[in-house]
């Protein structure tokens, strides 16, 4: 109940943020621009629209999560509203989870809006609603949940600018960590290989949530990948939220 | 705005097509796409279309394979660029080997896609006139599930054009026997007619040449070839009609055009 109240308040606060609307505006411009870009190609135009649309949803969704998520806790501390909040019978984990779910709800609404415009644009070209695209969007949402958790974690102990840089770094690492696989293959057996393998398993792999190519090309996706990617996203988010809670618990505001 | 117009008017030296040197290899580029490899493949493909639409770039075709390899590396299931790359190589660069190389790359990345070897066979058969290699690619196409029935007919035609008449006849006979509709049966029958006519006419022309060498003139009629001992009998076409013979030129023709039977 307390979590829900904080979540709704966070949602109300987030939807008043001008950055959110600016990003939404640019995302919609990009989705619409895909139609123009498709005119320049030879061959399948809808493929271009799908690629640009999904890339826009993913990129601007991530920017929303980073730019709004990193200020969530910091703003409360900066404006001293956290004193009023924590003086109430609210546990700190409830406060954090409330913030987390509030932003997740905001992102869900934003993603829903972008998806409706995107699917409408596709429908305008194919005269069918391509439901399989929702699979890619669903996993973009899961990725955004994880990014939100990370943004929240950094927001607990850092300024919004630094938190944004850290979360952006997490995003970049998450999308490039799969390259370590190539490095592991090239390293000779030994300590270096073990360290690289350890790093590879520890670092986030956001490519686990990337089903865009499969969905655009209508490629079959094994059901087990859906399950394990979902579990990976849920457990990684829980792990990050736990660290956030441990840090936030130690913070002294008075 | 005024300054912008003034700046635009100043002519600057440009090297046409120099932007290509900034493109890293696809396998390295993929690491930097942050999961947007498919989107980047689209952008490079659109850029490539503009690049090859500019005929002022002198060495643009030198980079053709590199550009389309990058796209295929970024999005291996994107077939349009591979098809277009091969098309540019075949028709614009007039380099059929390059076209086949690009299509080979497409097949390597999509081993279950019959379209790439089919397209390569098409270029080899109809543009390069390399019917032996065309057969190899048709065979590759037929080893992949889902290929259209026309591939088999083109394969049989490639065998015929490679002058392996016996095998071509067997292949067309098989097509005739397994055809499910009358149109295909008719097409196969016409091809069988053509193969038999070609073999018969070659045999007759050979005998006519020998006759001329011996008697110094063309035979007055084809039956003379039997009397002179060059043939056991005069072959007839598949419809049991006699071949047309011109004793002035020594030329033999089928009594009917195969496609008008």
Boltz contact constraints between the chains, C-beta under 6 A:
constraints:
  - contact:
      token1: [A, 40]
      token2: [B, 46]
      max_distance: 6.0
  - contact:
      token1: [A, 41]
      token2: [B, 46]
      max_distance: 6.0
  - contact:
      token1: [A, 42]
      token2: [B, 49]
      max_distance: 6.0
  - contact:
      token1: [A, 42]
      token2: [B, 84]
      max_distance: 6.0
  - contact:
      token1: [A, 43]
      token2: [B, 80]
      max_distance: 6.0
  - contact:
      token1: [A, 44]
      token2: [B, 80]
      max_distance: 6.0
  - contact:
      token1: [A, 48]
      token2: [B, 42]
      max_distance: 6.0
  - contact:
      token1: [A, 51]
      token2: [B, 38]
      max_distance: 6.0
  - contact:
      token1: [A, 51]
      token2: [B, 39]
      max_distance: 6.0
  - contact:
      token1: [A, 51]
      token2: [B, 42]
      max_distance: 6.0
  - contact:
      token1: [A, 55]
      token2: [B, 36]
      max_distance: 6.0
  - contact:
      token1: [A, 55]
      token2: [B, 39]
      max_distance: 6.0
  - contact:
      token1: [A, 175]
      token2: [B, 34]
      max_distance: 6.0
  - contact:
      token1: [A, 175]
      token2: [B, 35]
      max_distance: 6.0
  - contact:
      token1: [A, 176]
      token2: [B, 31]
      max_distance: 6.0
  - contact:
      token1: [A, 179]
      token2: [B, 31]
      max_distance: 6.0
  - contact:
      token1: [A, 207]
      token2: [B, 35]
      max_distance: 6.0
  - contact:
      token1: [A, 210]
      token2: [B, 35]
      max_distance: 6.0
  - contact:
      token1: [A, 212]
      token2: [B, 38]
      max_distance: 6.0
  - contact:
      token1: [A, 213]
      token2: [B, 38]
      max_distance: 6.0
  - contact:
      token1: [A, 217]
      token2: [B, 77]
      max_distance: 6.0
